[in-house]
Amino acid sequence: MTGPLPGGALTGYALVTGASAGLGASFVRRLAAEGRNLILVARDAERLEALAAQLRERYPIDVEVLPANLGTEDGCDTVAARISAEDKPVDTLVNNAGFGLYQAFGNAALERELQMLDLNVRAVLVLSRAAAAAMAARGRGEIINVSSVAGFLPRGRAATYAASKAWVTAFSEGIAALLKVKGVRVTVICPGFTHTEFHARAKADMSGTPSFLWLDADRVVADGLADARAGKVISVPSKRYRAIVALVKLLPRPLVARLMAGR
Ligand SMILES: NC(=O)c1ccc[n+]([C@@H]2O[C@H](COP(=O)([O-])OP(=O)(O)OC[C@H]3O[C@@H](n4cnc5c(N)ncnc54)[C@H](OP(=O)(O)O)[C@@H]3O)[C@@H](O)[C@H]2O)c1
């Protein structure tokens, strides 16, 4: 599918979660350059305000700042309410906020693992549900969920993170066909290692990761949005990672699990 969606072009607001840093900030800058009005969501209100001020100065767009902790029910409800609003409708939802823990299963505090599921899974479910209802009623819209190549892999050191992303990918693929007939496009973007704040926040030692495995955040976003607009449901940015995912699917699963046990 190319060009505008059935039901009209997407001219309404684009709401991006995790907009204050990394891939989310890249999404926001690109959508702003395309002339889209924006709603920026993350916890750090000061950072969001600073980014919004830069964007307003540079582009003739409206930028709303909506600070929220999406790891909480209140935070999700606040953002879901904005997505459901009929005034200044949201045509694009980018579920991007997420974090990882690079500790062997059982070593990270259970509380942190549960917080990760709240953000990486629960928030994606709550916001996608609100968006699907509002967008289907208007017959137009798009939901872009940021998953990970990790979601294709069984991992020992990041088991809960990988499983949370497997959920995001499977969930997005599942609802894509259902919502397409209602004029709503769903794409799940699965990046590999990307230069952002993600690994520093996870306190991950990435010194052994070869340089060819690192992606640029702006490139990931450009490729992901191009795939979304081409009607792809699953987007794996870069040839390198498409080759890795293809290989993982060919290899016997027990072998993959053994190779990934310590990763
Ligand atoms: N970087 C990679 O290598 C990589 C690879 C594959 C997939 N991904 C995925 O890409 C997405 C974006 O990650 P990134 O790499 O851009 O990481 P990042 O640079 O650490 O940015 C994470 C963003 O999420 C926000 N956030 C964190 N916790 C939040 C919460 N409880 N409520 C609301 N917002 C919250 C952060 O802002 P505040 O701290 O202000 O809330 C920040 O804006 C994630 O879903 C991640 O799993 C990343």
The ligand as a MOL file (V3000), in Angstrom:
LIG
                    3D

  0  0  0     0  0            999 V3000
M  V30 BEGIN CTAB
M  V30 COUNTS 48 52 0 0 0
M  V30 BEGIN ATOM
M  V30 1 N 18.7470 1.7410 21.3260 0
M  V30 2 C 18.6670 0.4900 20.9150 0
M  V30 3 O 19.6930 -0.1890 20.6680 0
M  V30 4 C 17.3020 -0.1300 20.6840 0
M  V30 5 C 17.2400 -1.3030 19.9080 0
M  V30 6 C 16.0180 -1.8780 19.6710 0
M  V30 7 C 14.8770 -1.3230 20.2050 0
M  V30 8 N 14.9500 -0.2000 20.9680 0 CHG=1
M  V30 9 C 13.6950 0.3510 21.5090 0
M  V30 10 O 13.5650 1.6840 21.0820 0
M  V30 11 C 12.7110 2.3900 21.9780 0
M  V30 12 C 13.3320 3.7430 22.3040 0
M  V30 13 O 14.5430 3.5100 23.0030 0
M  V30 14 P 15.8440 4.4150 22.8210 0
M  V30 15 O 16.9020 3.5270 22.3490 0
M  V30 16 O 15.5170 5.6440 22.0890 0 CHG=-1
M  V30 17 O 16.1370 4.7030 24.3730 0
M  V30 18 P 16.4320 6.0570 25.1820 0
M  V30 19 O 17.3710 6.9280 24.4260 0
M  V30 20 O 16.8200 5.5900 26.5410 0
M  V30 21 O 15.0080 6.7870 25.2470 0
M  V30 22 C 13.9560 6.2440 25.9950 0
M  V30 23 C 12.8020 7.2320 26.0290 0
M  V30 24 O 11.7190 6.6520 26.7590 0
M  V30 25 C 11.3140 7.5550 27.7940 0
M  V30 26 N 10.8310 6.8060 28.9470 0
M  V30 27 C 11.5410 5.9350 29.7180 0
M  V30 28 N 10.7740 5.4840 30.7170 0
M  V30 29 C 9.5500 6.0870 30.5850 0
M  V30 30 C 8.3440 6.0420 31.3240 0
M  V30 31 N 8.2180 5.2740 32.4320 0
M  V30 32 N 7.2890 6.7890 30.9010 0
M  V30 33 C 7.3980 7.5730 29.8010 0
M  V30 34 N 8.5170 7.6590 29.0560 0
M  V30 35 C 9.5780 6.9270 29.4520 0
M  V30 36 C 12.5680 8.3730 28.1150 0
M  V30 37 O 12.2710 9.6560 28.6350 0
M  V30 38 P 12.1400 9.9950 30.2250 0
M  V30 39 O 13.3180 9.3870 30.9090 0
M  V30 40 O 12.1040 11.4900 30.2440 0
M  V30 41 O 10.8250 9.4100 30.6520 0
M  V30 42 C 13.1550 8.5350 26.7140 0
M  V30 43 O 12.5030 9.5910 26.0420 0
M  V30 44 C 12.5270 1.4650 23.1850 0
M  V30 45 O 11.2530 0.8600 23.1210 0
M  V30 46 C 13.6200 0.4310 23.0230 0
M  V30 47 O 13.2690 -0.7990 23.6100 0
M  V30 48 C 16.1460 0.4140 21.2150 0
M  V30 END ATOM
M  V30 BEGIN BOND
M  V30 1 1 1 2
M  V30 2 2 2 3
M  V30 3 1 2 4
M  V30 4 1 4 5
M  V30 5 2 4 48
M  V30 6 2 5 6
M  V30 7 1 6 7
M  V30 8 2 7 8
M  V30 9 1 8 9
M  V30 10 1 8 48
M  V30 11 1 9 10
M  V30 12 1 9 46
M  V30 13 1 10 11
M  V30 14 1 11 12
M  V30 15 1 11 44
M  V30 16 1 12 13
M  V30 17 1 13 14
M  V30 18 2 14 15
M  V30 19 1 14 16
M  V30 20 1 14 17
M  V30 21 1 17 18
M  V30 22 2 18 19
M  V30 23 1 18 20
M  V30 24 1 18 21
M  V30 25 1 21 22
M  V30 26 1 22 23
M  V30 27 1 23 24
M  V30 28 1 23 42
M  V30 29 1 24 25
M  V30 30 1 25 26
M  V30 31 1 25 36
M  V30 32 1 26 27
M  V30 33 1 26 35
M  V30 34 2 27 28
M  V30 35 1 28 29
M  V30 36 1 29 30
M  V30 37 2 29 35
M  V30 38 1 30 31
M  V30 39 2 30 32
M  V30 40 1 32 33
M  V30 41 2 33 34
M  V30 42 1 34 35
M  V30 43 1 36 37
M  V30 44 1 36 42
M  V30 45 1 37 38
M  V30 46 2 38 39
M  V30 47 1 38 40
M  V30 48 1 38 41
M  V30 49 1 42 43
M  V30 50 1 44 45
M  V30 51 1 44 46
M  V30 52 1 46 47
M  V30 END BOND
M  V30 END CTAB
M  END
